[in-house]
Amino acid sequence: MSSNSSVLADSSEPAAIVINLMSTFGAVMVGSFLSAILWGISTFQVYLYFMTYYDSDSWKMKALVGSHPDYHRTYQTDQSIKIAFLWACDTANEVLIIKANFRVPILNWGDVSGINNQQLELMDHTVTEALVIILVQGWFIRRIYLFNKGRWYMALLMFVLSCWLMIGTIVYLIFGYGRFISTLSTQREVALNMTLRAAAVVVDIAIAVNMIYLLRAQNSVLFKSSRRMVNRILLLSVNSSFVTAVFATTTLILLASQPQNLYYCIPELSLCTVYFSSLLANLNARNYIRGEQNTINTFSSINFHTGGISLQTIPRQQSTNGGLLTQGTKVSNMVIGVETSTAVRSDVTAFDQEDSFATTKHDMV
């Protein structure tokens, strides 16, 4: 009797519901982890930026913007504000991504119906992501415009493609916001999403190609140290565009190959931070790319008040202390007066221009 009752009790328990969410919430969670790691790296880069360039990009100048006669310092203050704004956008983007992982598996645990609902935070994050990408790409496009001596046609084409990120995102939200998650897999939404990723890839590649062409064209007319600087800029620019293009291309490939799933979210959720980090990498590398200036010191005349001794006759163990020559414990009262002239040859670097990278070919020669 007892065995029969236990069997009935077991049979009355509801069967466990096993659902594989790897293609949806699993992909979003993996993308969230990757995005959080990269956000931490970008935050550290922001810290390095303000610690390294605090004097030149000082917040103390913020109250003087628009009235200070030194435009270069004023521009650098504006740049510090822009970096802080981009970091705030990147942080808000990360908060939205993390919050999207709490609603179904944490706050509404056990509510199976929530699986089919759209996570609005993931839709909201596309706006902050598009804003950061446009601002970062606009910074690189502006650099190309200045390097290209104001020729606007190529810069305008890249800027239009970059602006499509925001325009297309708004259209994407109009048709898909607040609906079931399956709506994002419709042909219209997938096509819109693919155009956004394709535009980002095209702009990144165009930025890299233009920088290669413009920088290599200047190598033949520069000093050796400036050529070294240009090569460093070239390497950094190509690497920055390459990383962002890889993330955007991977997102595009996953979206095109599996439009019914959310695997494309794994790299896509990190795009905002990746683009921001590429900008920070360029800014934080300014001292490395500048290198040291070439300084040549020439002695025009050397006058010895006691006369008769040249510098070559002073033994190695002798040293000078406050104008007195010493050897062992003996002190000589011979005073050397040295008249020097200094000729400084300094290559004008691209970083001495208003945005620390932008300059023209005439400025660099």
Summary of the structure (lengths in Angstrom):
residues: 365
radius of gyration: 30.7
end to end distance: 99.8
largest distance: 125.0
contacts: 1062
relative contact order: 0.12
helix: 68%
strand: 8%
